Amino acid sequence: MTSSHYIALTKEPKDDAPLIFAFHGTGGNEHQFSELVEQILPQAGLVSPRGDVSEHGALRFFRRTGEGVYDMADLAERTEKMAAFIASHKAAHPGRAVYGLGYSNGANILAAVAFKHGDLFDRIALLHPLIPWRPADNAELSGKKVLITAGRRDPICPLPLTDCLIDYFEAQGSQIDTSIHDGGHEIRQEELSALQAFLSAS
């Protein structure tokens, strides 16, 4: 996998606003979070790639062999591809804060990149991530601001695995915020409020 190209929705940042990378969930596309980012930070830049894996027509960022069972070799390749894509956009905006947000499969690819390349982001928002392995430690995540949201009854992303992910980031010395509701895999208003506060905090 040599190309780092993705079809992506992009918008240039204004003034000193951050550059935000947004990663859609399975079956979404590059437009899934564009209006939300615009509402939260109108001046922010946006890079929203379209997943390049099709699962029965639903777009994703890496392959899986079943619910919660990842093709780890494919994930490793696509993590490096995404990291190169992010790095190229970051290099085009030197000195600018870079934030990442992702939901479900988008949160998983964002997390996978952060585990290996913690220097790419200043803030990372993971909405309903599912990380069924223990990542290697990474000192670059120390001090990074991380938001993790979840549903206590999420059938796709079980809460114990979310708790393990929170523990992982805490062990790296990251600054953790959480928003956990009583529902399932859906994004609820309290999560959106937490995301808004997380992205717009000075």
WONOR-V841286 format. One record per backbone hydrogen bond with DSSP energy under -1.0 kcal/mol. NH is the residue of the N-H (numbers start at 0). CO is the residue of the C=O. Records with the same first field share a line. If there is no record, write none. Layout:
NH = CO  CO
//
This chain:
8 = 47
10 = 45
13 = 42
16 = 13
18 = 96
19 = 44
20 = 98
21 = 46
22 = 100
26 = 58
27 = 24
31 = 28
36 = 32
37 = 33
38 = 34
39 = 35
40 = 36
43 = 40
44 = 17
45 = 10
46 = 19
47 = 8
49 = 6
52 = 59
54 = 57
57 = 54
59 = 52
64 = 68
65 = 68
68 = 65
70 = 62
71 = 69
74 = 70
75 = 71
76 = 72
77 = 73
78 = 74
79 = 75
80 = 76
81 = 77
82 = 78
83 = 79
84 = 80
85 = 81
86 = 82
87 = 83
88 = 84
89 = 85
90 = 86
92 = 89
95 = 92
98 = 18
99 = 122
100 = 20
101 = 124
102 = 22
103 = 126
105 = 102
107 = 103
108 = 104
109 = 105
110 = 106
111 = 107
112 = 108
113 = 109
114 = 110
115 = 111
116 = 112
119 = 116
121 = 97
122 = 97
123 = 144
124 = 99
125 = 146
126 = 101
127 = 148
140 = 137
141 = 138
142 = 172
143 = 140
144 = 121
145 = 174
146 = 123
147 = 176
148 = 125
149 = 178
151 = 180
152 = 182
153 = 150
160 = 157
161 = 157
162 = 158
163 = 159
164 = 160
165 = 161
166 = 162
167 = 163
168 = 164
169 = 165
170 = 166
171 = 167
172 = 169
173 = 168
174 = 143
176 = 145
178 = 147
180 = 149
191 = 187
192 = 188
193 = 189
194 = 190
195 = 191
196 = 192
197 = 193
198 = 194
199 = 195
200 = 196
//
